Amino acid sequence: MKRRISNDKVFIYFIDDDDASISEIIKKSDQLGSYNIKIYSKSRAFIADYQDVKPKKKQVYIVFISNHLEIDEEGNSVEVIDVLKKIKT
């Protein structure tokens, strides 16, 4: 018999600064049932929240990142690879 992870132990994060994409995710989130879903328009806010996450073996963490992120305070585009590196650490 296969072991399954219950939906309440699956955490899904979306990072996208496009309002149209975010509204589409919100519309479809009702269909995702009891998954734990968080949506971020700024990668900085996601990183701040994710630093407090203490991963456990029986939980699943999925992160969807837009290939075009926001502009930082210095006027530079935030690079997806930099966000991925922060997630890894």
Secondary structure by P-SEA (a helix, b strand, c coil): cbbbbccccbbbbbbcccaaaaaaaaaacccccccbbbbbccaaaaaaaaaaccccccbbbbbbbbcbbbbccccccccaaaaaaaaac
